[in-house]
Amino acid sequence: MQTTPLSEGIAIVGGGPAGLVAAIALARRGIQTTVFERDVHPDAAPRFNPDRSYTIDITGHGLRALRHLDVTPYFDARMLQFKGIQYQGRVVDDWPEQGWTGSRGDIVRSLMAPIAEQYQKYVDFAFSSRVTALDVEGGTLTSEQEDGPPVTRRFDLIIGADGAGSVVRQAMQQQVAGFTVESRSIPNYVTMIELDQVGDQLDKEYLQALSIRHFCVAGAVPGDDGPGSPRWFCAVGTKEAPDFATPAQARQYLAKVCPPILDLASDLSIAAFADRHSYHVGLSTTCSQLHGGKAVLLGDAAAPFPPIGQGVNAAMESATVLDTHIGALAGTDLTEAAASYSAAWKPESDAVTWISERVLFDNPLNTLRSTVTMALGVNVVGQAKSVHTSYAEVRENARKIGWLWK
């Protein structure tokens, strides 16, 4: 095993949106980082996975993060413009500021572009690199690649941006005294269906609520030729994983819960839906703190939560909050900045988790909650998109309504 005794700056474990935002933000400060990503380079990876092609909208908190980096033109060029949410052709939620939709792959490619053009000398990448061991207190990290032996390196700070199954979080749980993790589960499942017969029936600049009673939200992502050739996918939410013996059963189910899908999807697409794996998306994790030793957590590594359109947005914002605290405490030990970030961001991650756990698919209480709160002028999930309102403020607004959000 090769060991490098000298510190090598900052390691970022995970090359997704949170990790790349952190890399760009730190590069702008002249700070060297090494990004360890288990997958191949984004340019060599599929643009999206039909089984998990949730259309992601980048709005308030994500917009704030991209403005922090001054990279919004890269998203204008590679993503679809986002203007809000429609239902039956009517705008029910207007988004007046900059915003975009696309797949996770589109977001990653949009963030890789400024690194390639402006920050290559500050960001090193280790693609197809699996992190196998961490010493949180010592700041050492061991990684393996297919074509070489394990390598151990030491860093001043290890940033965990490696998603819900974070190896950094697992190491912190094992090695940091007092670091605890609480996990919860709600019965939310999502099965994707491609809408390959849309034509001009839907506006690609809006997410489309195809059903009010049932969670069926459709959105477009750039196709293989970019934003000019969009592909449409719909997330069908249920309280338990559906099981269809035949495409005919799937068609009968869709006719019951969301008839518009039948006009937008071909027989082939419905057959693929009948066979598609349904993902349990109702899992959340809360950490007692977001730092420990020489490690700190961002995004889903810090607080994975059920999807309400804020996962990537919150993840990118968490990276800019860490960057701000590193900048504010320049010249001090990076662990002090990590602790300061944790104190600032944990209330936000706790708040968005609290909100997300109360959005239940295929549940009468959730329908009642949404109807009543919107009638009172409090669209809690909509407020979470705001550029100007923190997640903690949104939660407090929801709590004022009383029993509906307990």
Secondary structure, DSSP 8 states (H G I E B T S, - for coil): -EEEEEE-SEEEE--SHHHHHHHHHHHTTT--EEEE-SS--GGGS-S--GGG---EEE-HHHHHHHHHHT-HHHHHHHSEE--EEEETTEEEEE--S--EEE-HHHHHHHHHHHHHHH-TTTEEEETTEEEEEEETTTTEEEEEETTS--EEEE-SEEEE---TT-HHHHHHHHHSTT--EEEEE---EEEEEEETT-TTSS-TTEEEEEETTTTEEEEEEEETTEEEEEEEEEEEEESS----SSHHHHHHHHHHH-THHHHHS-HHHHHHHHHS--EE--EEEEES-SEETTEEE-HHHH-----SS-HHHHHHHHHHHHHHHHHHTTTS-HHHHHHHHHHHHHHHHHHHHHHHTT--TT-HHHHHHHHHHHHTT--HHHHTT-SSS-HHHHHHHHHTT-GGG-
